[in-house]
Amino acid sequence: MPLAAFCRHVQVGHFVDALDFDRLAPRVMELMERYANVPMSFADACLVALAESTPDARVFTLDRDFLIYRQHDDKPLTLLAPFAQ
């Protein structure tokens, strides 16, 4: 999709803000601090926080760091990735 078309979709509200960043911001910051040695990017932290808040979430990724990241209950994420088992 060309950028201009994507921007039009955003402007008219065709995409839902699933992240609800106001609610998840503390968890995002906590994750980035916990995984500072990786280091965890802001985008990765948002995906982990969103996955934690979404029942039966699966994360599509090509980033092997997601094998390291854990949810709040220390469970691994369910990954859709070529390296996932």
N, C-alpha and C positions, 0 to 999 in steps of 0.2 A: 504494500500500500504506500503510495507516495506520501511524503510528509504533509503536504497541504491537505490531502484528504483525511489523514489521521487527525490533524489539528481541527478540522471541521467536525469530525465525530466527537472529539473531546469537548468542543465548544457547545455543541447541542445536547450534551449529556448522555451520549450513547454508552459511555463506559461508567461503571459503578466504582466508587472509591471503596474498595474492599479492605484496604489497610486500616482505616480509622486511626490515623496516626496519633491523634490526641490521646486515645486510650492506650495505644501500644508503645508510645514513646519511651516510658520508663523501662519497659522490657527490652526495647531496641538498644538503649544505652547500656543496660546491664549486660546484654550479650556482647556488645562491642568491647566492654571492659573485660569480661571473662575470657574472651578469645583474642585479646590484644596481641598475644604472642604469635598468632597465625599470620597476619592480622586479619580480623573479620571486617569486611567492608560494610558500609551503611546499607547497601542493597542486600547483602547476605543476611544481615541482622533483621532487616524488614521481612525477608522471606521466611526466616525461622520463626519470628514472632507471629506472622500471619498463619503459618502452618500450625503453630501451637494453638491458635484460636479457632481453627477450622477443623471440625470433626472429619476424620478419615482423609486428611490432606495428603497429597503426594506432590513432591517437589521435582519438577523437571529441571535437570541441571547437567552441565558438562564439567562442573567445578568439583574436583575431588575433595575440597575442603568440607563439603557437606557430609562426608563420611565421618568427620571429626565432630561436627556440631551436634549438640544434644538438646532435646526439648527440656522444658522446666522440670519434668519428672525424671530426667536423665535417660529418657528413651531416645533411641536414634530416630532420625527422620525417615519416613518412607520416601524412597527416591525412585524416580523414573530417570535412569541414567545408564549409559552403555557399560559402566563399570559396576553397577549395583547388582547385588545377588538376588 
